[in-house]
Amino acid sequence: MTDDDGALTGRPLRLRVYLDERRWLGPGKADLLALIDETGSISAAGRRMKMSYKRAWTLAEALNAMFPEPLIESARGGAQGGGAALTPLGRQVLARFRAIQAGAEQAAAAEIAALRGLSDMSGRK
């Protein structure tokens, strides 16, 4: 991703880890897990990611269906306030995905820098 000035924002490498043909974990799902952990809410996490309420809940349900135990526990709103939290398995899945991301970025850093060097357009007219 780039900002309005064309500067790189976020991570330079986007990975998807496929558990099988129908189940994968990528940066969007990992970010949703992290934001649920931070905000205590699926809908608030979705808002922070600029996604609809329905999309956030659909992804949360998909994440819970990917593993034998849920990654996210939620309680309906109302007088008790509701909310959501990662389960211990949810925190473990997020930590392992982030470790894979970090390792891949570290391993690819030199090659990414070389590609950026090859693509430098500053001297071009």
C-alpha positions in Angstrom: 0.0 0.0 0.0 1.1 3.6 -0.6 0.0 6.9 0.9 -1.0 9.9 -1.1 2.6 10.8 -1.8 3.4 7.3 -3.0 5.4 6.3 0.1 5.2 2.7 1.1 3.0 2.1 4.2 2.4 -1.1 6.0 4.4 -4.3 5.4 6.3 -4.8 2.2 5.4 -8.4 1.9 1.9 -9.9 2.1 1.6 -13.6 2.9 -1.2 -16.1 3.0 -0.8 -19.3 4.8 -3.0 -22.1 3.4 -4.0 -24.7 5.8 -5.8 -26.5 3.0 -7.6 -25.6 -0.2 -10.5 -23.8 1.6 -8.8 -22.4 4.8 -6.1 -19.7 4.8 -4.9 -17.0 7.1 -3.6 -13.8 5.7 -2.8 -10.3 6.8 -6.5 -9.2 6.8 -7.6 -11.9 9.1 -4.5 -11.5 11.3 -5.2 -7.8 11.6 -8.8 -8.4 12.5 -7.7 -10.8 15.3 -5.2 -8.2 16.6 -7.8 -5.4 16.6 -10.4 -7.6 18.3 -7.8 -8.3 21.0 -7.0 -4.5 21.2 -10.6 -3.2 21.1 -12.6 -6.0 22.7 -15.1 -5.8 19.9 -15.6 -7.4 16.5 -17.5 -4.4 15.2 -15.0 -1.8 16.5 -12.2 -3.9 14.9 -14.0 -3.9 11.6 -14.6 -0.1 11.8 -10.8 0.4 12.4 -10.2 -1.7 9.3 -12.8 0.3 7.3 -14.9 -2.8 6.7 -18.6 -3.3 7.2 -20.1 -4.7 10.3 -21.3 -7.7 8.3 -17.9 -8.3 6.7 -16.1 -8.2 10.1 -18.6 -10.7 11.6 -18.3 -13.0 8.5 -14.5 -13.0 8.8 -14.7 -13.7 12.6 -17.1 -16.6 12.0 -14.7 -17.9 9.2 -11.8 -17.7 11.6 -13.7 -19.6 14.3 -14.6 -22.3 11.8 -10.9 -22.8 10.6 -9.8 -24.5 13.8 -11.2 -27.2 16.1 -11.8 -24.6 18.8 -12.9 -20.9 18.4 -10.3 -18.2 18.1 -12.8 -15.5 19.2 -15.3 -15.5 22.0 -18.1 -13.0 21.8 -21.0 -11.9 23.9 -24.1 -10.1 22.6 -24.5 -6.4 23.5 -27.3 -5.0 25.6 -27.3 -4.2 29.3 -24.1 -6.3 29.9 -22.3 -4.5 27.1 -21.3 -7.4 25.0 -17.8 -7.6 23.5 -15.3 -10.0 22.1 -11.9 -11.5 23.1 -9.4 -13.8 21.6 -9.2 -17.3 23.1 -5.8 -18.7 24.1 -5.8 -20.5 20.8 -6.7 -17.2 19.0 -3.7 -15.5 20.6 -1.4 -18.5 19.7 -2.6 -18.5 16.0 -2.0 -14.7 15.8 1.4 -15.0 17.4 2.5 -17.8 15.0 1.2 -15.9 11.9 3.1 -12.8 13.0 6.2 -14.9 13.5 5.9 -16.3 10.0 5.4 -12.8 8.6 8.4 -11.4 10.5 10.6 -14.3 9.4 9.6 -14.0 5.8 10.1 -10.3 5.8 13.6 -10.7 7.3 14.5 -13.4 4.8 13.3 -11.4 1.9 14.6 -7.9 3.0 17.7 -7.9 0.8 15.8 -9.1 -2.3 13.0 -6.5 -1.7 15.7 -3.8 -1.3 17.3 -5.0 -4.6 13.9 -4.9 -6.4 13.3 -1.4 -5.1 16.7 -0.4 -6.4 15.9 -1.8 -9.8 12.6 0.0 -9.9 14.0 3.4 -8.8 12.4 5.9 -11.2 14.0 9.1 -9.7 16.6 9.4 -12.5 14.0 8.8 -15.3 12.7 11.7 -17.3 
